[in-house]
Amino acid sequence: MATERQKAAARRNLEKARATQAARRQGKRVPRDSPGMSTRQENRLPDTAFAFPKERKEPLVDAKHVRSALARFDQVEGVSDRERDQAWRRIRSAARRFDVDVSASDWRELFEGGKAKKAA
């Protein structure tokens, strides 16, 4: 079940998408989603471009990757709570930079109500 904050964030993201579609209909050039990164491009990224730099997991190079990192945050295995705290700060920073709405105030909220379990 989605919380009210998650629903509100989804509504804001839909409003942005509708505004972009309307701008395109009016003939404005609005860039589409990035085509993604090749393995070669990802390998050339510095460690600081990742949410989990030691494992080089979850690159934070554009809005699409930030949303992906949020969605998969609870699936990353083999990291400590301290590393998750640091990754959460990196993700929140990247979300502000790329104007991505984050409804959770703490990474532990991502584990609530889901199937994933936090490592002890």
Contacts in CASP RR format, 6 or more apart in sequence:
PFRMAT RR
TARGET T0000
AUTHOR 0000-0000-0000
METHOD contacts of the structure
MODEL  1
MATERQKAAARRNLEKARATQAARRQGKRVPRDSPGMSTRQENRLPDTAF
AFPKERKEPLVDAKHVRSALARFDQVEGVSDRERDQAWRRIRSAARRFDV
DVSASDWRELFEGGKAKKAA
1 113 0 8 1.000
2 10 0 8 1.000
3 103 0 8 1.000
5 103 0 8 1.000
5 104 0 8 1.000
6 103 0 8 1.000
8 103 0 8 1.000
9 101 0 8 1.000
9 102 0 8 1.000
9 103 0 8 1.000
12 101 0 8 1.000
13 101 0 8 1.000
20 30 0 8 1.000
23 30 0 8 1.000
24 30 0 8 1.000
33 64 0 8 1.000
34 62 0 8 1.000
34 64 0 8 1.000
36 64 0 8 1.000
37 59 0 8 1.000
37 61 0 8 1.000
42 59 0 8 1.000
45 59 0 8 1.000
45 61 0 8 1.000
47 53 0 8 1.000
47 54 0 8 1.000
47 56 0 8 1.000
49 59 0 8 1.000
49 60 0 8 1.000
49 61 0 8 1.000
50 56 0 8 1.000
50 57 0 8 1.000
50 58 0 8 1.000
50 59 0 8 1.000
50 60 0 8 1.000
50 90 0 8 1.000
51 57 0 8 1.000
51 58 0 8 1.000
51 59 0 8 1.000
51 60 0 8 1.000
51 69 0 8 1.000
51 73 0 8 1.000
51 87 0 8 1.000
51 90 0 8 1.000
51 91 0 8 1.000
51 94 0 8 1.000
52 58 0 8 1.000
52 76 0 8 1.000
52 79 0 8 1.000
52 83 0 8 1.000
52 87 0 8 1.000
54 83 0 8 1.000
55 76 0 8 1.000
55 78 0 8 1.000
55 79 0 8 1.000
57 76 0 8 1.000
58 65 0 8 1.000
58 68 0 8 1.000
58 69 0 8 1.000
58 72 0 8 1.000
58 73 0 8 1.000
58 76 0 8 1.000
58 87 0 8 1.000
58 91 0 8 1.000
59 65 0 8 1.000
59 69 0 8 1.000
60 66 0 8 1.000
60 69 0 8 1.000
60 90 0 8 1.000
60 91 0 8 1.000
60 94 0 8 1.000
62 98 0 8 1.000
63 98 0 8 1.000
63 99 0 8 1.000
63 100 0 8 1.000
66 91 0 8 1.000
66 94 0 8 1.000
66 95 0 8 1.000
66 98 0 8 1.000
66 100 0 8 1.000
67 100 0 8 1.000
69 91 0 8 1.000
69 94 0 8 1.000
70 91 0 8 1.000
70 95 0 8 1.000
70 100 0 8 1.000
70 102 0 8 1.000
70 104 0 8 1.000
70 110 0 8 1.000
73 84 0 8 1.000
73 87 0 8 1.000
73 88 0 8 1.000
73 91 0 8 1.000
73 107 0 8 1.000
73 110 0 8 1.000
74 110 0 8 1.000
74 111 0 8 1.000
74 114 0 8 1.000
74 116 0 8 1.000
74 118 0 8 1.000
75 116 0 8 1.000
76 84 0 8 1.000
76 87 0 8 1.000
77 119 0 8 1.000
78 119 0 8 1.000
79 87 0 8 1.000
79 119 0 8 1.000
80 119 0 8 1.000
81 118 0 8 1.000
81 119 0 8 1.000
84 107 0 8 1.000
85 107 0 8 1.000
87 107 0 8 1.000
88 106 0 8 1.000
88 107 0 8 1.000
91 102 0 8 1.000
92 102 0 8 1.000
94 100 0 8 1.000
95 101 0 8 1.000
95 102 0 8 1.000
104 110 0 8 1.000
108 118 0 8 1.000
111 117 0 8 1.000
111 118 0 8 1.000
END
